[in-house]
Amino acid sequence: MEFPEQSGSKGFDFASAAAAEVRRIVLEIAKRAGCRRAIKSKSMVSEEIELDAAMEEAGLEVVKTDLGEFILQISHDRPSHLCGPVIHKDKASIAKLFSEYSETAYKDDAQALTMQASAEHGRTVSLIPPVHVAIIEPAKMVGV
């Protein structure tokens, strides 16, 4: 059985679409669900199709669950690598960014940065959303 049929039989909706259509579908799902905030995990597919920008333009607050992606988000930067999206930033620049973002004193020791990151970012990573959308490259799809 093919993935679309399997996913449908499990109660999921399935669509195969190009970038612009994926953005439209995601925004339509968000609109139907009354979403105001999108909690996003790390996804190179959504990065490649510029989904975050489309959601922000539609008025959604986009919050990244991956700490590296969150750092890029608040610094208005793009990932430099799939596995290490924030590898191009050093500890001092991240400490400065956190200080400015949270309007707190500059702290650059590892323990203080970890605590600050947990405080700023922790509120988003433990939420269970009422709507879940997965964007998957066709090469990554497998039967369920």
C-alpha positions as CSV (number, residue, x, y, z in Angstrom):
1,M,0.0,0.0,0.0
2,E,1.3,3.5,-0.8
3,F,2.0,6.1,1.8
4,P,-1.0,8.4,0.9
5,E,-3.5,5.6,1.3
6,Q,-1.8,4.3,4.5
7,S,-1.8,7.8,6.0
8,G,-5.4,8.4,5.1
9,S,-6.5,5.1,6.6
10,K,-4.8,6.2,9.9
11,G,-6.7,9.5,10.0
12,F,-4.1,11.8,8.5
13,D,-4.4,14.1,5.6
14,F,-1.8,13.8,2.9
15,A,-0.8,16.2,0.1
16,S,2.0,16.1,-2.4
17,A,2.9,19.7,-3.4
18,A,5.6,22.1,-4.6
19,A,6.9,24.9,-2.3
20,A,4.3,27.5,-2.9
21,E,1.5,25.0,-2.5
22,V,3.0,23.6,0.7
23,R,3.1,27.1,2.2
24,R,-0.5,27.7,1.1
25,I,-1.7,24.4,2.6
26,V,0.1,25.0,6.0
27,L,-1.3,28.5,6.2
28,E,-4.8,27.1,5.4
29,I,-4.5,24.5,8.1
30,A,-3.3,27.1,10.6
31,K,-6.2,29.4,9.7
32,R,-8.8,26.6,10.0
33,A,-7.4,25.7,13.4
34,G,-7.3,29.3,14.6
35,C,-3.6,29.2,15.2
36,R,-1.8,32.3,16.5
37,R,1.6,30.6,17.2
38,A,3.5,27.9,15.3
39,I,6.0,25.8,17.3
40,K,8.5,24.5,14.9
41,S,11.1,21.8,15.1
42,K,14.3,21.9,13.0
43,S,13.5,21.3,9.3
44,M,15.6,21.9,6.3
45,V,12.6,21.4,4.1
46,S,10.7,24.2,5.7
47,E,13.8,26.3,5.6
48,E,14.2,25.7,1.9
49,I,10.6,26.6,1.1
50,E,10.8,29.7,3.3
51,L,7.8,28.6,5.4
52,D,8.8,30.7,8.5
53,A,8.6,33.9,6.5
54,A,5.3,32.9,5.0
55,M,3.8,32.2,8.4
56,E,5.1,35.4,9.9
57,E,3.7,37.4,6.9
58,A,0.4,35.7,7.7
59,G,0.6,37.0,11.3
60,L,1.6,33.8,13.0
61,E,4.3,33.9,15.8
62,V,6.9,31.3,14.8
63,V,8.9,29.8,17.7
64,K,11.7,27.3,17.1
65,T,12.1,24.3,19.4
66,D,15.7,23.5,18.5
67,L,18.0,25.8,20.5
68,G,20.3,26.4,17.6
69,E,17.4,27.4,15.4
70,F,16.0,29.6,18.2
71,I,19.3,31.4,18.3
72,L,19.2,31.9,14.6
73,Q,15.6,33.1,14.8
74,I,16.2,35.8,17.4
75,S,19.4,36.9,15.6
76,H,17.5,37.0,12.2
77,D,20.1,34.7,10.7
78,R,20.0,31.6,8.5
79,P,21.4,28.1,9.4
80,S,24.9,27.4,8.2
81,H,24.7,23.6,8.4
82,L,22.0,20.9,8.8
83,C,23.5,19.3,11.9
84,G,25.0,22.4,13.4
85,P,22.8,25.3,12.2
86,V,24.5,27.8,14.5
87,I,28.0,26.6,14.3
88,H,29.1,29.9,12.7
89,K,28.4,31.8,15.9
90,D,30.7,31.9,18.9
91,K,29.9,31.9,22.6
92,A,30.5,35.6,23.0
93,S,28.0,36.5,20.2
94,I,25.4,34.1,21.6
95,A,25.9,35.6,25.1
96,K,25.5,39.1,23.7
97,L,22.4,38.0,21.8
98,F,20.8,36.4,24.8
99,S,21.6,39.5,26.9
100,E,19.9,41.8,24.3
101,Y,17.0,39.5,23.7
102,S,16.1,39.0,27.4
103,E,17.3,42.4,28.5
104,T,19.6,40.9,31.1
105,A,23.2,41.3,32.1
106,Y,25.8,39.9,29.8
107,K,26.9,36.4,30.9
108,D,29.3,34.3,28.9
109,D,30.2,31.4,31.1
110,A,28.7,28.1,30.0
111,Q,26.5,27.4,33.0
112,A,25.0,30.9,32.9
113,L,24.3,30.6,29.2
114,T,22.7,27.2,29.7
115,M,20.4,28.6,32.4
116,Q,19.5,31.6,30.3
117,A,18.8,29.5,27.3
118,S,16.6,27.2,29.4
119,A,14.7,30.1,30.7
120,E,14.2,31.8,27.4
121,H,13.6,28.8,25.3
122,G,12.2,26.2,27.7
123,R,8.6,27.5,27.6
124,T,8.2,26.3,24.0
125,V,9.7,22.9,23.9
126,S,7.3,21.2,26.3
127,L,4.1,22.2,24.7
128,I,1.9,19.6,22.9
129,P,0.2,21.4,20.0
130,P,-3.5,20.7,19.1
131,V,-2.5,20.5,15.4
132,H,0.6,18.8,14.0
133,V,1.9,19.3,10.4
134,A,4.8,17.3,9.1
135,I,6.6,18.3,5.9
136,I,8.6,15.4,4.5
137,E,10.8,15.1,1.4
138,P,9.4,12.4,-0.9
139,A,12.7,10.5,-0.5
140,K,12.2,10.2,3.2
141,M,8.6,8.8,3.2
142,V,8.0,5.3,4.3
143,G,4.9,3.3,4.9
144,V,3.2,3.5,8.3
